[in-house]
Amino acid sequence: QVQLVESGGGLVKPGGSLKLTCVASGSISSIKAMGWYRQAPGKERELVAAITTGGNENYADSVKGRFTISRDNAKNTLYLQMNSLIPEDTAVYYCNADAYGVNWSLDNYWGQGTQVTVSS
């Protein structure tokens, strides 16, 4: 099994910054694409940003120019630097990964989520 644990959420004022971290652990053979999703109250979960093993990045239009996704493959860690935060960014942020376990079966995994609240 693979576990994803997020950290770094919290309360921040509009215009502020936060950095989210997601650490993957467990019986990991290889991690492929990783990404951040978010879900606001009453809304569906949406993709925020994704990154391949090779570093190719993809962003939702709503966060382009403000958020930066990165990863440290040696540490099985994913990051999301969030700048110029606005109230509309308020949501629970989830880490997601496609990973091979020790038996080399490819599965998709989710973290438990971390709350980000942008409010004055």
Secondary structure, 3 states (H helix, E strand, C coil): CEEEEEECCEEECCCCCEEEEEEEEECEEEEEEEEEEEECCCCCCEEEEEECCCCCEEECCCCCCCEEEEEEHHHCEEEEEECCCCHHHCEEEEEEEEEEECCCCEEEEECCCEEEEECC
